Amino acid sequence: MSQAAVAEHDLGIEPAESPLTPESWGKLGMWVFLAADAMSFGGLLAGYGALRYGDPTWPVPKEILGVQLTAFMTFLLIFMGGMTFLGLQAFEWTKLILHEGQSIARNNFGATFFILTGFHGCHVFGGVTYLSAVLGRSVRGVAGAVVTAAVAVACTLGLIVVTSATLSGLVAVIAAAAGAGVVLLTANLLAGGTPVYDAHNNNEVEIAALYWHFVDLIWILVFTFVYLI
């Protein structure tokens, strides 16, 4: 370590990171992944736009989709969390399939809608698992990450199944709150020992935050193009 870096550390100043230091490789890797993933979503949205423009029988989204419900889902995703979002998405999908007769094979609208929202939903599911793993790692290292992520996966899958079976938005919200509570309880039960992250060692948390903010941003684009326009 250079004398300047030692002096900054002694003064409590966080040294500036070079893009090529081991501490920032994770961020660089995440940015590369997000750039590639953005191209995937861009291609899907472009395909949606091309098919919609060339199909005179394309239904009016607001007549089929629940814009108010999805606006509420958007609020939840940005300000609260992903479990409730996934539960309400399962409610929306089940209602569209069973009551509206929509499916991925029915027409271009169904194909593009379910692929776009499903692809994003997979990212939300991954984000819930990822953030839960970071939470578990913060209290009990690698073992905590594995256990907490596994609990989050189980709770999320259970939430989707229960919501689809009951076809109730209220059940989705209650089950999501219960699932989030179970994840937090698991992390509290695992807590003990020296914390993994602190004010100067939180690079993994920042990387996870990059991913989650990307998921938020992509959904705003999907919501705008698919539900509102």
C-alpha positions in Angstrom: 0.0 0.0 0.0 1.3 3.5 -0.9 2.2 6.1 1.8 -0.7 8.2 0.5 -3.1 5.4 0.9 -1.8 4.7 4.4 -2.2 8.4 5.3 -5.8 8.4 4.0 -6.6 5.3 6.0 -5.2 6.8 9.2 -7.3 9.9 8.7 -10.4 7.9 8.1 -10.7 8.9 4.5 -11.8 6.2 2.1 -9.3 6.0 -0.7 -10.4 6.4 -4.3 -10.8 3.1 -6.2 -9.1 2.5 -9.4 -11.2 0.5 -11.9 -8.5 -2.1 -12.0 -8.1 -2.9 -8.3 -9.4 -6.2 -6.9 -12.0 -4.2 -4.8 -13.7 -2.9 -7.9 -13.6 -6.0 -10.2 -16.9 -7.0 -8.9 -18.5 -3.7 -9.8 -16.9 -3.8 -13.2 -18.2 -7.3 -13.8 -21.7 -6.2 -12.7 -21.7 -3.2 -15.0 -20.7 -5.5 -17.9 -23.5 -7.9 -17.0 -26.0 -5.1 -16.8 -24.9 -3.6 -20.1 -25.4 -7.0 -21.8 -28.7 -7.5 -20.0 -29.9 -4.1 -21.0 -29.4 -5.1 -24.6 -31.5 -8.2 -24.0 -34.4 -6.1 -22.7 -33.9 -3.6 -25.5 -34.2 -6.3 -28.1 -37.4 -7.6 -26.4 -38.9 -4.1 -26.2 -38.0 -3.4 -29.8 -39.6 -6.7 -30.9 -42.7 -5.8 -28.9 -42.9 -2.4 -30.6 -42.4 -3.9 -34.1 -45.1 -6.6 -33.7 -47.5 -4.1 -32.2 -47.0 -1.6 -35.0 -47.6 -4.2 -37.6 -50.7 -5.8 -36.0 -54.0 -3.9 -36.6 -55.8 -6.3 -34.2 -53.5 -5.5 -31.3 -55.7 -5.0 -28.2 -55.7 -1.8 -26.2 -53.6 -2.6 -23.1 -55.7 -0.7 -20.6 -58.7 -2.7 -21.6 -57.1 -6.0 -20.7 -54.4 -5.1 -18.2 -54.9 -3.7 -14.7 -53.0 -0.4 -15.0 -54.0 0.6 -11.4 -52.8 -2.7 -10.0 -49.6 -2.5 -11.9 -48.9 1.1 -10.9 -49.2 -0.2 -7.3 -46.8 -3.0 -8.1 -44.4 -0.5 -9.5 -44.5 1.5 -6.3 -43.9 -1.7 -4.2 -41.0 -2.7 -6.4 -39.2 0.7 -6.1 -39.9 1.5 -2.5 -40.6 -1.7 -0.6 -39.4 -5.0 -2.1 -39.7 -7.8 -4.6 -41.7 -10.5 -2.9 -45.0 -8.5 -3.0 -44.4 -7.6 -6.6 -43.9 -11.2 -7.6 -47.1 -12.2 -5.7 -49.2 -9.6 -7.4 -47.6 -10.5 -10.8 -48.7 -14.1 -10.2 -52.2 -12.8 -9.4 -52.2 -10.8 -12.6 -50.9 -13.7 -14.8 -53.4 -16.1 -13.3 -56.3 -13.7 -13.9 -55.2 -13.0 -17.5 -54.9 -16.7 -18.3 -58.1 -18.0 -16.5 -60.4 -15.0 -17.0 -59.2 -13.2 -20.1 -58.1 -16.3 -22.0 -54.7 -14.9 -22.7 -51.7 -17.1 -23.2 -48.2 -17.0 -24.7 -49.5 -19.0 -27.7 -52.8 -17.1 -28.4 -51.5 -14.1 -30.3 -48.5 -11.7 -30.6 -49.8 -9.6 -27.7 -49.8 -12.6 -25.3 -46.5 -13.8 -26.5 -44.7 -10.5 -26.1 -46.5 -9.6 -22.8 -45.7 -12.9 -21.0 -42.1 -13.1 -22.3 -41.3 -9.5 -21.3 -43.0 -9.5 -17.9 -41.8 -13.1 -17.3 -38.2 -12.2 -18.1 -38.3 -9.2 -15.8 -40.0 -11.3 -13.1 -37.1 -13.8 -13.3 -34.8 -10.9 -12.6 -36.9 -9.8 -9.6 -36.8 -13.4 -8.3 -33.1 -13.4 -8.7 -32.8 -10.0 -7.0 -34.9 -11.2 -4.0 -32.5 -14.2 -3.7 -29.4 -12.1 -4.2 -30.4 -9.5 -1.6 -31.4 -12.2 0.9 -28.0 -13.8 0.4 -26.2 -10.5 1.1 -28.4 -10.1 4.2 -27.5 -13.6 5.4 -23.8 -13.1 4.7 -23.8 -9.9 6.7 -24.7 -11.8 9.8 -23.1 -15.2 9.4 -20.8 -15.3 6.4 -21.1 -17.8 3.6 -23.3 -20.2 5.6 -25.7 -17.4 6.5 -25.9 -16.4 2.8 -26.8 -19.9 1.7 -29.4 -20.5 4.4 -31.1 -17.1 4.0 -31.1 -17.3 0.2 -32.7 -20.8 0.4 -35.4 -19.5 2.8 -36.1 -16.6 0.5 -36.4 -19.0 -2.5 -38.8 -21.3 -0.7 -40.9 -18.4 0.6 -41.1 -16.7 -2.8 -42.1 -20.0 -4.6 -44.7 -20.7 -1.9 -46.0 -17.2 -2.3 -46.5 -17.6 -6.1 -48.2 -21.0 -5.7 -50.6 -19.8 -3.0 -51.5 -16.6 -4.9 -52.1 -18.5 -8.1 -54.3 -21.1 -6.3 -56.4 -18.5 -4.4 -56.4 -15.8 -7.2 -56.4 -13.2 -4.5 -54.4 -10.0 -4.5 -54.9 -9.7 -0.7 -53.5 -13.1 -0.2 -50.5 -12.1 -2.3 -49.8 -9.1 -0.1 -50.3 -11.0 3.2 -48.2 -14.0 2.0 -45.4 -11.7 0.8 -45.3 -9.9 4.1 -45.1 -13.2 5.9 -42.4 -14.4 3.6 -40.3 -11.3 4.1 -40.8 -11.7 7.9 -39.6 -15.3 7.8 -36.4 -14.2 5.9 -35.7 -11.4 8.4 -36.4 -13.8 11.3 -34.0 -16.3 9.8 -31.3 -13.6 9.5 -31.9 -12.6 13.1 -31.6 -16.2 14.3 -28.3 -16.6 12.4 -26.9 -13.3 13.7 -23.8 -13.6 15.9 -20.1 -12.9 15.8 -18.3 -10.1 13.9 -20.4 -8.4 11.2 -19.0 -9.0 7.7 -19.8 -5.5 6.4 -19.0 -2.1 7.8 -18.7 1.5 6.7 -15.4 0.8 4.9 -16.2 -2.8 3.7 -19.5 -2.9 1.9 -18.5 -3.4 -1.8 -20.7 -6.5 -2.1 -23.7 -4.6 -0.8 -23.1 -1.8 -3.4 -22.8 -4.4 -6.2 -26.2 -5.9 -5.2 -27.7 -2.4 -5.1 -26.5 -1.8 -8.7 -28.4 -4.9 -9.8 -31.6 -4.0 -7.9 -31.7 -0.5 -9.2 -31.3 -1.9 -12.7 -34.3 -4.1 -12.2 -36.3 -1.1 -11.0 -35.3 0.9 -14.0 -36.2 -1.8 -16.5 -39.6 -2.3 -15.0 -40.4 1.4 -15.4 -39.6 1.0 -19.1 -41.7 -2.1 -19.4 -44.6 -0.6 -17.5 -44.5 2.5 -19.7 -44.3 0.7 -23.1 -46.5 -2.3 -22.3 -49.2 -0.9 -20.0 -49.4 2.9 -20.6 -48.7 3.5 -24.3 
